[in-house]
Amino acid sequence: MRKLLLWVAFLVLTAVTASAAAKPLKADKVLAEAKTKASEQHKAIFLIFGASWCDACHVLDSFLDRPEIRIIFDKYFVVTRLTVFEQIAGKPDLDNPGADQLMLKLGGIASNGEVGLPFFVVMDQKGSALITSVRPVKGKPTGIGFPQQPDEIAWFLDMLKHGAPSLTPEEARVIEDRVRKQVED
């Protein structure tokens, strides 16, 4: 009987631990961890806001997972992800609590409530925004999502150079070529 009670207690504890582990971290904690890591490694932060239902977010993830891209990003950036607006897919429990407020603060939500994902921000080691994926187009802020058009690709490269001033022309060329191929795929 004692073994059975211990086994039940173990299963309950495991279930509670797994349940707690499954909850996404609060946005401020994720960002704090990114700032610590960026400071220790002398890198900028590439902060991505995305959602599971966002096709362009998956394209960005696929792009960043490519070995030739990952090596460049790992050299200059601490890539950090926050999940937002999962209620659209009926999965609000996937959101990082507070990520939507942080996205609003960083300019990723327009005054009319319009949101474009993925939204990404290049930040310094202290978490100050250097540049975002929202750019002015004819006086209207417009997010680039995953860059597809030449002007969006140019903005994306400019964003990277803000966070990684020592990005070499060859590294920039690798990124640009892969972005163009990713769009074609």
RAGIRA-V625279 format. One record per residue. N is the residue number from 0. RES is the residue in one letter. PSI is psi as a letter, one per 30 degrees, with the letter a starting at -180 (* if undefined). OMEGA is omega in degrees with one decimal (* if undefined). NEAR is the number of other ideal C-beta (glycine too) atoms within 10 Angstrom. Layout:
# RAGIRA-V625279
n:N res:RES psi:PSI omega:OMEGA near:NEAR
n:N res:RES psi:PSI omega:OMEGA near:NEAR
This chain:
# RAGIRA-V625279
n:0 res:M psi:e omega:179.9 near:5
n:1 res:R psi:e omega:177.7 near:6
n:2 res:K psi:e omega:179.2 near:7
n:3 res:L psi:e omega:178.6 near:8
n:4 res:L psi:e omega:177.7 near:9
n:5 res:L psi:e omega:179.0 near:10
n:6 res:W psi:e omega:177.9 near:10
n:7 res:V psi:e omega:178.6 near:10
n:8 res:A psi:e omega:178.1 near:10
n:9 res:F psi:e omega:179.5 near:10
n:10 res:L psi:e omega:178.2 near:10
n:11 res:V psi:e omega:179.4 near:10
n:12 res:L psi:e omega:178.1 near:10
n:13 res:T psi:e omega:180.0 near:10
n:14 res:A psi:e omega:179.3 near:10
n:15 res:V psi:e omega:178.7 near:10
n:16 res:T psi:e omega:179.4 near:10
n:17 res:A psi:e omega:179.5 near:9
n:18 res:S psi:e omega:179.3 near:9
n:19 res:A psi:e omega:-179.0 near:8
n:20 res:A psi:f omega:-176.4 near:7
n:21 res:A psi:f omega:-179.6 near:9
n:22 res:K psi:k omega:178.9 near:11
n:23 res:P psi:k omega:177.8 near:16
n:24 res:L psi:l omega:174.9 near:15
n:25 res:K psi:k omega:-176.9 near:15
n:26 res:A psi:e omega:-178.9 near:23
n:27 res:D psi:e omega:176.9 near:15
n:28 res:K psi:e omega:178.0 near:13
n:29 res:V psi:e omega:-179.5 near:21
n:30 res:L psi:e omega:178.1 near:21
n:31 res:A psi:e omega:177.9 near:13
n:32 res:E psi:e omega:178.6 near:13
n:33 res:A psi:e omega:179.8 near:23
n:34 res:K psi:e omega:178.4 near:19
n:35 res:T psi:e omega:-179.4 near:12
n:36 res:K psi:e omega:-179.8 near:14
n:37 res:A psi:e omega:179.6 near:22
n:38 res:S psi:e omega:178.9 near:15
n:39 res:E psi:e omega:-174.9 near:10
n:40 res:Q psi:f omega:-180.0 near:14
n:41 res:H psi:h omega:-179.3 near:8
n:42 res:K psi:l omega:171.2 near:21
n:43 res:A psi:l omega:178.2 near:20
n:44 res:I psi:k omega:173.2 near:25
n:45 res:F psi:j omega:-174.4 near:23
n:46 res:L psi:k omega:-177.0 near:28
n:47 res:I psi:k omega:170.9 near:19
n:48 res:F psi:k omega:-178.2 near:29
n:49 res:G psi:a omega:-179.4 near:21
n:50 res:A psi:l omega:-178.0 near:22
n:51 res:S psi:f omega:-177.3 near:13
n:52 res:W psi:f omega:-174.3 near:15
n:53 res:C psi:j omega:-179.6 near:24
n:54 res:D psi:e omega:-179.8 near:10
n:55 res:A psi:f omega:176.4 near:18
n:56 res:C psi:e omega:178.1 near:22
n:57 res:H psi:e omega:177.3 near:15
n:58 res:V psi:e omega:177.9 near:19
n:59 res:L psi:e omega:178.8 near:23
n:60 res:D psi:e omega:178.7 near:16
n:61 res:S psi:e omega:177.6 near:13
n:62 res:F psi:e omega:-177.2 near:20
n:63 res:L psi:f omega:179.3 near:18
n:64 res:D psi:f omega:179.3 near:9
n:65 res:R psi:k omega:-175.2 near:15
n:66 res:P psi:e omega:-177.7 near:6
n:67 res:E psi:f omega:177.7 near:11
n:68 res:I psi:e omega:-179.1 near:18
n:69 res:R psi:e omega:-178.2 near:13
n:70 res:I psi:e omega:179.1 near:11
n:71 res:I psi:e omega:-179.7 near:21
n:72 res:F psi:e omega:179.1 near:19
n:73 res:D psi:f omega:179.5 near:13
n:74 res:K psi:e omega:-171.5 near:14
n:75 res:Y psi:f omega:-169.8 near:21
n:76 res:F psi:l omega:164.2 near:22
n:77 res:V psi:j omega:-178.2 near:22
n:78 res:V psi:k omega:-174.0 near:17
n:79 res:T psi:k omega:-176.8 near:21
n:80 res:R psi:k omega:172.3 near:19
n:81 res:L psi:k omega:-179.2 near:25
n:82 res:T psi:k omega:-177.6 near:21
n:83 res:V psi:l omega:169.8 near:27
n:84 res:F psi:h omega:177.7 near:22
n:85 res:E psi:f omega:176.9 near:19
n:86 res:Q psi:f omega:176.9 near:13
n:87 res:I psi:e omega:179.2 near:13
n:88 res:A psi:g omega:-179.7 near:12
n:89 res:G psi:g omega:-178.2 near:9
n:90 res:K psi:h omega:-175.5 near:14
n:91 res:P psi:f omega:179.7 near:10
n:92 res:D psi:f omega:177.3 near:10
n:93 res:L psi:f omega:-178.6 near:18
n:94 res:D psi:k omega:167.9 near:18
n:95 res:N psi:j omega:-179.5 near:22
n:96 res:P psi:k omega:179.2 near:15
n:97 res:G psi:f omega:-177.9 near:18
n:98 res:A psi:e omega:179.5 near:26
n:99 res:D psi:e omega:177.4 near:20
n:100 res:Q psi:e omega:177.8 near:13
n:101 res:L psi:e omega:178.3 near:20
n:102 res:M psi:e omega:177.3 near:22
n:103 res:L psi:e omega:180.0 near:14
n:104 res:K psi:e omega:-176.7 near:11
n:105 res:L psi:f omega:176.1 near:17
n:106 res:G psi:g omega:-178.4 near:15
n:107 res:G psi:f omega:176.7 near:25
n:108 res:I psi:k omega:-178.0 near:21
n:109 res:A psi:l omega:-179.3 near:15
n:110 res:S psi:f omega:177.8 near:6
n:111 res:N psi:g omega:178.9 near:5
n:112 res:G psi:f omega:-179.3 near:7
n:113 res:E psi:k omega:-178.9 near:10
n:114 res:V psi:k omega:173.6 near:17
n:115 res:G psi:k omega:178.9 near:18
n:116 res:L psi:k omega:-4.5 near:23
n:117 res:P psi:k omega:172.0 near:23
n:118 res:F psi:k omega:179.7 near:25
n:119 res:F psi:l omega:-174.7 near:28
n:120 res:V psi:k omega:170.5 near:25
n:121 res:V psi:k omega:-177.1 near:22
n:122 res:M psi:l omega:172.6 near:26
n:123 res:D psi:a omega:-176.2 near:16
n:124 res:Q psi:f omega:-178.8 near:19
n:125 res:K psi:f omega:178.4 near:9
n:126 res:G psi:g omega:175.5 near:16
n:127 res:S psi:k omega:-179.1 near:10
n:128 res:A psi:k omega:174.9 near:15
n:129 res:L psi:e omega:-178.3 near:14
n:130 res:I psi:k omega:179.7 near:17
n:131 res:T psi:l omega:179.3 near:22
n:132 res:S psi:g omega:173.3 near:26
n:133 res:V psi:k omega:-178.1 near:20
n:134 res:R psi:l omega:178.1 near:18
n:135 res:P psi:k omega:175.4 near:8
n:136 res:V psi:j omega:-177.7 near:13
n:137 res:K psi:h omega:176.8 near:5
n:138 res:G psi:f omega:-179.6 near:5
n:139 res:K psi:k omega:177.0 near:8
n:140 res:P psi:k omega:-178.2 near:15
n:141 res:T psi:k omega:177.4 near:17
n:142 res:G psi:k omega:-178.4 near:23
n:143 res:I psi:f omega:-175.4 near:24
n:144 res:G psi:b omega:170.1 near:19
n:145 res:F psi:k omega:-173.0 near:24
n:146 res:P psi:k omega:179.6 near:24
n:147 res:Q psi:e omega:-178.7 near:17
n:148 res:Q psi:l omega:-178.9 near:10
n:149 res:P psi:e omega:-179.8 near:10
n:150 res:D psi:e omega:176.1 near:13
n:151 res:E psi:e omega:177.8 near:20
n:152 res:I psi:e omega:177.8 near:18
n:153 res:A psi:e omega:178.4 near:14
n:154 res:W psi:e omega:179.4 near:21
n:155 res:F psi:e omega:179.2 near:20
n:156 res:L psi:e omega:177.3 near:17
n:157 res:D psi:e omega:176.9 near:12
n:158 res:M psi:e omega:-178.2 near:21
n:159 res:L psi:e omega:179.4 near:23
n:160 res:K psi:f omega:175.3 near:16
n:161 res:H psi:e omega:-179.3 near:17
n:162 res:G psi:f omega:-177.2 near:21
n:163 res:A psi:i omega:-177.9 near:20
n:164 res:P psi:f omega:179.8 near:9
n:165 res:S psi:g omega:174.2 near:8
n:166 res:L psi:k omega:-176.1 near:17
n:167 res:T psi:l omega:175.4 near:11
n:168 res:P psi:e omega:178.9 near:7
n:169 res:E psi:e omega:178.1 near:9
n:170 res:E psi:e omega:177.7 near:19
n:171 res:A psi:e omega:179.1 near:15
n:172 res:R psi:e omega:177.7 near:11
n:173 res:V psi:e omega:-180.0 near:16
n:174 res:I psi:e omega:-178.7 near:20
n:175 res:E psi:e omega:179.7 near:17
n:176 res:D psi:e omega:-178.7 near:11
n:177 res:R psi:e omega:176.5 near:16
n:178 res:V psi:e omega:-179.1 near:21
n:179 res:R psi:e omega:179.0 near:13
n:180 res:K psi:e omega:179.5 near:11
n:181 res:Q psi:e omega:178.8 near:17
n:182 res:V psi:e omega:-179.7 near:15
n:183 res:E psi:e omega:-176.6 near:7
n:184 res:D psi:* omega:* near:7
